[in-house]
Amino acid sequence: MSDLFDFDIRKDQYAVMGNPIAHSKSPRIHTLFAEQTGQRLEYTAIQVDPGGFDSAVTHFDATGGKGLNITVPFKQEAWALVTERSERAERAGAVNTIKFEKNKMLGDNTDGVGLVNDLVNNNDIVLADKQILLMGAGGAARGVMAPLLQQQPARLVIVNRTPDKAVALADAFRDLGNTEGCGYPALQDQQFDIVINATAASLHGELPPLPDELLADNAICYDMMYGAKPTLFMQWASERGAAKVLDGLGMLVEQAAESFYVWRGVRPDSKAVIATLRQEIATSN
Ligand code: ATR
């Protein structure tokens, strides 16, 4: 008789893998999404040691895991590991979302669409025909290039401390739109409508060397980082009269929402979750 009740009541398993991972907000975000949409799933954070990524993913898959988010420093390794890649993952050179299907490991990248959805849907910002400056030429910048260019800005300039990397990144995406790369000194006498910080500078409490006259009228400044306090770049932008200064919390929730959709086919209400997290961040500090 007891066999009748011997069914698998385990919830579908998801996780984020990275290093460090202890402060990841992804488990909280996906738990809120699951509650909101009535999806039965469990989402945990898994710290992976350097060199242990492939075996950690294989183990997660073998134990019935349904999907993973991948964060620093494993997004490129994930790109190499998966058996299939979406076009946006292929282009980004990085995978932040894996969906496990029978004998298949599907790699996707939701970072870029997360940024664009936060700008366009949550903040009513139009990117078409705008002069956009993207600071940084590492993985974070590469991941948002294609979705930004798909919005058809007048020009997307990549600026980097090491100018050659900015030029190479622009060259790799020129087929998608008007883009060019340069170093910070070349920004002198140029103005931009939208300035996006994809450097690691905020993480180190640093500010890229931006000229004072960089912002056009009604400029919007976006830092992909977030925290309880505005980053140095956000402070710089406010002091120079930016019309809107935004942090990366919305992007974080939007990339998660897109991953959730990839896995479950259901779109959560991301705005409500952004509001909840903002409140939690404010009261925890
Ligand atoms: P990520 O994957 O987060 O993009 P990354 O690939 O290490 O990380 O890239 C970090 C980016 O931040 C690079 O563009 C780096 O500039 P360099 O290529 O010249 O190293 C940029 N960066 C880091 N600290 C910076 C600072 N203080 N000022 C300006 N740019 C900075």
Boltz pocket constraint, residues with backbone or C-beta under 6 A from the ligand:
constraints:
  - pocket:
      binder: B
      contacts: [[A, 135], [A, 136], [A, 137], [A, 138], [A, 139], [A, 140], [A, 141], [A, 160], [A, 161], [A, 162], [A, 165], [A, 198], [A, 199], [A, 200], [A, 201], [A, 204], [A, 206], [A, 207], [A, 208], [A, 209]]
      max_distance: 6.0
